[in-house]
Amino acid sequence: MKLIYIIFATLILFSISTLTAQQEYFEYGFKGGVNLSTISGDTPSSYETRTSMNIGGYGLYKILPKLGIQAEFLYSEQGFEDRFPSDQLNDEGLEIDEIKSLTRLEYVNLPILMSYNLIEQLWLEGGGQIGYLINAEEERETRFVNTSQQLISDTETIGQTSRYESLDFALVGGVRYKLNQNFMVQARYTYSINDIDNELDGSQYNSVYSFSVGFVF
């Protein structure tokens, strides 16, 4: 009977030590934060940055003490804002004063990165990303002056999913810093390498700065 207890205790200690060793080489968690996105390339200079959000999970496997392979699964809201004056007339024959546009692009992104421990808890990250566009829409606000000289605003939402490429291939680079055993902060930049707009002439690319806070298990 004592032998059984000894064997059982040995198995428990071995399992704990094995799990601890695995945890030293594997890290995972979830994160969320803010995107500052726009479209660059052959685009009008009036394009403005859109502030939105990102959320998802990640896993890091350390193939060496200072080198790891990192994969993430993220929901990312991107897009841009635009505004421009107009001398056109609306359906009622009134002169349009200004058109303000907000384009929302929603992606599911899968970054695959190499992660290198530069100093202490600071990690450099770099690699590639493939994104799938799940929805795109434009919210267009048209401002015009009516016959009583009042400024009127009219807003409509236009579906734009068919306008943009469904797959977005991008390069990713950034840094990650572990505040303690369970929390980290992250900053990165993502830039498309394929033209995402099927309507405009030239090439247009997603350009996104991301800032995130994460919980590490």
Helices and strands as residue ranges (DSSP letters): H 2-25, E 26-41, E 50-64, E 67-85, E 96-119, E 122-145, E 151-159, G 161-163, E 167-178, E 183-192, E 204-216
